[in-house]
Amino acid sequence: MYKNNQFTRTELALGKEGLEKIKNSKIVLFGLGGVGSYIAEALARIGVQNLIIVDGDVVDITNINRQLIANMETIGRNKAELVKERINLINPFANVVAISKFVKSESDIDFVDGTVDYVIDAIDDFDAKIMIIKKSKELGLNLISSMGTAKRLHGEMFKITDISKTSVCPLAKKIRKELNRLKISKVKVLYSDENPVETHEIDGYEGKSLGSVSFVPPVAGMLIAGEVVRDLLK
C-alpha cells in the first residue's frame, strides 16, 4: 500500500518519472538572499536532492523585510548554513553542500563542472554574475541569471527571456553590454521592465543599499525555480 510522503503531491503533478528526474538533478545556486532563499525553498519542496548552495554573507537585520531565512534569531549567522538546515528539515535525504564564500575570482567556482544539470545565479555582484555566466556557457550548462529586483513594486512584471531581449532594467543593460563584449550570447535571464522607483531618504542613514520590499524578490525566486524545473523535465 502506498504511504504518503512529502513529495506525494508533486508526484501526482509530475508523475513518477518526472519526480525521479528532479530528484536526480544536480543544481548549483549562487546567492541566498531575497531571490535565492526562495529558489532554494522551492527546489527543496519539489524534491531536488542534489544541491550546492553558495553565499558568503551573514544575515543582517535589514534582510528581515524580504529574505526567507532572516529573523531576529538568525542575525549574524551564515546564510548558506541556514538554508542547508532549512532544506534538511524539509527533506532529510537531500545532499546539500553549503559553500560559505563570496565569488571573487574564477577559482571560487572551480567546483562547477560538467556533472551539473543547472546553474542558477541569484547574486547581486556584477563581476560575480559575469564569471558565473561565462563559466556556465563554456561548459554548456543550463543557466538562468536573475537581474535586478530591488526598487520594484510589481512582481507581476517579471519576465524570463534571453538577455538580448531585456529592456528598462539597469543591471540587465550592464550585463548585456559586457556579454556582447565577451561575445557570449543566448543567456536566459529573469528581469523586470518596471521602471525602478525612486530612493527615499532616511534621516541619519548613510548606507548605499537599494530599497526593496517583501513581496517582490520572492516572486522572482519562485518564477526562476519554476523555469528550472520545467527545463529539467524536458
C-alpha positions in Angstrom: 0.0 0.0 0.0 1.3 3.5 -0.9 2.5 5.6 2.0 2.2 9.3 1.7 5.4 11.4 1.9 6.4 15.0 1.5 6.5 14.6 -2.3 3.2 12.8 -2.9 1.5 15.9 -4.3 4.5 16.6 -6.5 4.4 13.1 -7.9 0.7 13.4 -8.7 1.6 16.5 -10.7 4.8 15.4 -12.4 4.5 11.6 -12.4 7.0 9.1 -11.0 9.4 9.6 -13.9 9.2 13.4 -13.6 9.8 13.3 -9.9 12.8 11.0 -10.2 14.3 13.3 -12.9 14.0 16.2 -10.5 15.4 14.2 -7.5 18.4 13.1 -9.5 19.3 16.5 -10.9 22.3 18.4 -9.6 21.8 22.1 -9.2 24.2 24.9 -8.2 22.6 28.0 -6.7 24.6 31.2 -6.2 23.1 33.7 -3.8 20.7 33.1 -1.0 19.2 36.5 -0.4 15.7 37.8 -1.3 15.6 35.8 -4.5 17.9 32.9 -3.8 16.5 31.9 -0.5 13.1 31.3 -2.1 14.6 29.5 -5.0 16.3 27.1 -2.6 13.0 26.6 -0.7 11.0 25.8 -3.9 13.6 23.4 -5.2 13.8 21.6 -1.8 10.0 21.3 -1.6 9.7 19.9 -5.1 12.2 17.2 -4.4 15.6 18.3 -5.6 18.1 16.2 -3.7 21.5 17.3 -5.0 22.0 21.0 -4.4 25.1 23.1 -4.0 24.3 26.5 -2.4 26.8 29.3 -2.3 26.8 32.5 -0.3 29.5 34.0 1.9 27.2 36.5 3.6 25.6 36.5 7.0 22.1 37.6 8.0 21.8 41.3 8.7 18.8 43.0 10.4 18.0 44.8 7.1 17.4 41.4 5.5 14.4 40.6 7.6 12.0 42.5 5.4 12.4 40.1 2.4 14.7 37.1 3.0 13.2 33.8 3.9 15.9 32.8 6.5 16.2 36.2 8.1 14.6 36.9 11.5 15.7 38.3 14.8 17.2 35.0 15.9 19.3 34.4 12.8 21.1 37.7 12.7 24.9 37.2 12.2 24.5 33.6 11.1 25.8 32.4 7.7 23.1 32.2 5.0 24.4 29.1 3.4 24.3 27.1 6.6 20.8 28.4 7.5 19.4 27.4 4.1 21.0 24.0 4.4 19.4 23.5 7.8 16.0 24.5 6.4 16.3 22.2 3.4 17.3 19.3 5.7 14.1 19.9 7.7 12.1 19.6 4.5 14.0 16.6 3.1 16.4 14.9 5.4 17.7 12.7 2.5 18.8 15.8 0.5 22.5 16.0 -0.3 23.1 19.7 0.3 26.6 21.2 0.0 26.8 24.6 1.7 29.7 26.8 0.5 30.1 29.8 2.7 32.1 32.2 0.5 31.7 35.0 -2.0 32.6 34.6 -5.7 35.6 36.9 -6.1 37.6 35.0 -8.7 37.2 32.2 -11.2 38.9 29.8 -8.7 35.9 30.3 -6.4 33.7 28.5 -8.9 36.1 25.7 -9.8 33.6 23.1 -8.4 31.2 23.9 -11.2 31.8 21.1 -13.8 30.1 19.1 -16.4 28.2 17.0 -13.9 26.0 20.0 -13.0 22.5 19.9 -14.6 21.6 23.6 -13.9 23.3 26.7 -12.6 21.2 29.5 -11.0 22.7 32.9 -10.5 20.9 35.0 -7.9 23.9 37.1 -6.9 23.9 40.9 -6.8 27.5 41.5 -7.6 28.2 42.3 -11.3 31.6 40.7 -11.6 30.5 37.5 -9.9 27.5 37.3 -12.3 29.7 37.6 -15.3 32.1 34.9 -14.1 29.2 32.5 -13.4 27.6 33.1 -16.7 31.0 32.8 -18.6 31.9 29.5 -16.8 28.4 28.0 -17.4 28.4 28.9 -21.1 31.9 27.5 -21.5 30.7 24.2 -20.1 27.5 24.2 -22.0 25.4 24.1 -18.8 21.8 25.1 -18.4 21.8 28.6 -16.8 19.4 31.2 -15.6 20.5 34.6 -14.1 18.4 37.0 -12.1 18.6 40.6 -13.0 17.6 43.4 -10.6 14.7 43.0 -8.2 15.3 46.0 -5.9 13.4 49.3 -6.3 10.4 47.5 -7.8 6.8 47.2 -6.5 5.3 45.0 -9.2 6.3 41.3 -9.1 3.8 40.6 -11.9 6.1 42.5 -14.3 8.9 40.0 -14.1 9.7 38.2 -17.4 12.0 35.3 -18.3 13.7 35.7 -21.7 17.1 36.0 -23.4 19.3 38.8 -22.2 19.3 40.3 -25.7 15.5 41.0 -25.3 15.7 42.8 -22.0 14.8 46.5 -21.5 14.5 49.1 -18.8 16.4 47.1 -16.2 19.7 48.9 -15.5 21.5 45.8 -14.4 20.4 43.8 -17.4 21.7 46.6 -19.6 25.1 46.5 -18.0 25.2 42.7 -18.1 24.1 42.7 -21.8 26.9 45.2 -22.7 29.6 43.1 -21.1 28.3 39.8 -22.6 28.3 41.4 -26.0 32.0 42.4 -25.4 32.8 38.9 -24.4 30.8 37.5 -27.4 28.6 35.5 -25.1 25.0 35.0 -26.3 21.9 33.0 -25.5 21.7 33.7 -21.8 18.4 33.1 -20.1 17.5 35.7 -17.5 14.7 36.9 -15.3 14.2 40.7 -15.4 11.6 43.3 -14.9 10.6 46.1 -17.3 9.1 48.1 -14.4 10.8 51.5 -14.1 12.7 51.4 -10.8 11.1 53.5 -8.1 12.9 56.5 -6.6 15.1 56.0 -3.5 13.7 57.9 -0.5 16.0 59.5 2.1 16.1 58.3 5.7 17.3 60.8 8.3 20.7 59.8 9.5 21.0 56.8 7.2 24.4 56.7 5.4 24.2 53.3 3.7 24.2 52.6 0.0 21.6 49.8 -0.1 18.8 49.8 -2.6 15.2 49.9 -1.5 13.4 46.5 -1.6 10.1 45.2 -0.4 8.8 41.9 1.0 6.5 40.9 -1.9 8.8 41.3 -5.0 12.0 39.2 -4.6 10.1 36.1 -3.6 8.1 36.3 -6.8 11.3 36.3 -8.8 12.6 33.4 -6.9 9.5 31.3 -7.5 9.5 32.1 -11.2 13.1 31.1 -11.6 12.5 27.8 -9.7 9.6 27.0 -11.9 11.6 27.7 -15.0 14.4 25.4 -13.8 12.0 22.6 -13.0 10.3 22.8 -16.4 13.6 22.8 -18.2 14.8 19.8 -16.3 11.6 17.9 -17.2 12.2 18.4 -20.9 
